[in-house]
């Protein structure tokens, strides 16, 4: 596509506006624009990538590839020789592999404070949750904000440019606003999921009564968050998601009311589903239905819904999800850590179910490295279903286009004119890629996980030469570790 054609892509606003610096953009974000379209700042030219993976319709992989970016969107993609030769900022990608920014569809970032907690090291889902709820009951707003910064830094440095976060516990005045503040500070594209728990032990649920909220309060706060923050425009940096935690921690009523609210405001729905055998048993005993039957009954299916895990989704459930466009967040490391099983990802994808990748919370996947998760997805499918169950390119597609589809977006996940300017690069000259350069794309998945050299989100350089540009990470990690110690000791 030529730049003239790219100019006809569905973006609005005057073609030329005065250039703005990052500080002005941040000020604009703080004003909460409701419809993000074209954000103007310096044009960026990316040139001479050894290989540029487009994930476009033809899945082109370009040698000596490049991009031309205006504001927050890509206007041209092609071999370097066919692109303009100058711009306000030129990034020389010699020796680098460039791919679309990875999309993380499931996380609980606050759990970065409770990694490798001894009592939860060797338990399955329900036992694991039970030992951690009482630790999480002491979370504070500061802990939420700092742990979200740390979690996002880890994601960014491992190739992720868009992440969802499912925050479902709000003790001591914590709010989803605390996560949103962190996302804005670090510059990550963010789908903030307003989770919730309303059925405590005394009502037959799993969480302690002290950490559940009243359903009326949950709905009221969810609406406030949508009205305050949700941006449904193309290239949105921030969307809000309605996300009761799981069938075993909220009521049928709250699930139904949540779906009604999400449709009223045009936002997505997210929860955990069919995670392991106990989860299935709970659903059958409590609701007399499989998890898939339960969500169908509640109206929790459609292209605006995605469910985490679905390890134990049966064939009828796969058909239902395919028919309705309901998405799945596949979380291989977490599924292995908790011995939940192997999700039938190949079967889901062949049937037409949208599948994205998720690192899941840092207490059940103690490393939230996005490119490592891509590799783990490939390896785990092979353990379950044979050596040709997933290729390296399949795994990358799930982590880019798949994630975009699951989050109900068509402006991220590929490098093509009219798409958001979100990409990352990996330096192929590192020892970990040595000997694999006959196929750098496969090398990225098969070889040991690497950190990015560059990450650009919405046209803004967020990682440069392997370092975050938006945050001095050292002091944040020190503060994170101090808060983690306080949290852990409070429950000891
Ligand atoms: Zn989860």
Boltz pocket constraint, residues with backbone or C-beta under 6 A from the ligand:
constraints:
  - pocket:
      binder: B
      contacts: [[A, 106], [A, 107], [A, 108], [A, 272], [A, 308], [A, 360], [A, 361]]
      max_distance: 6.0
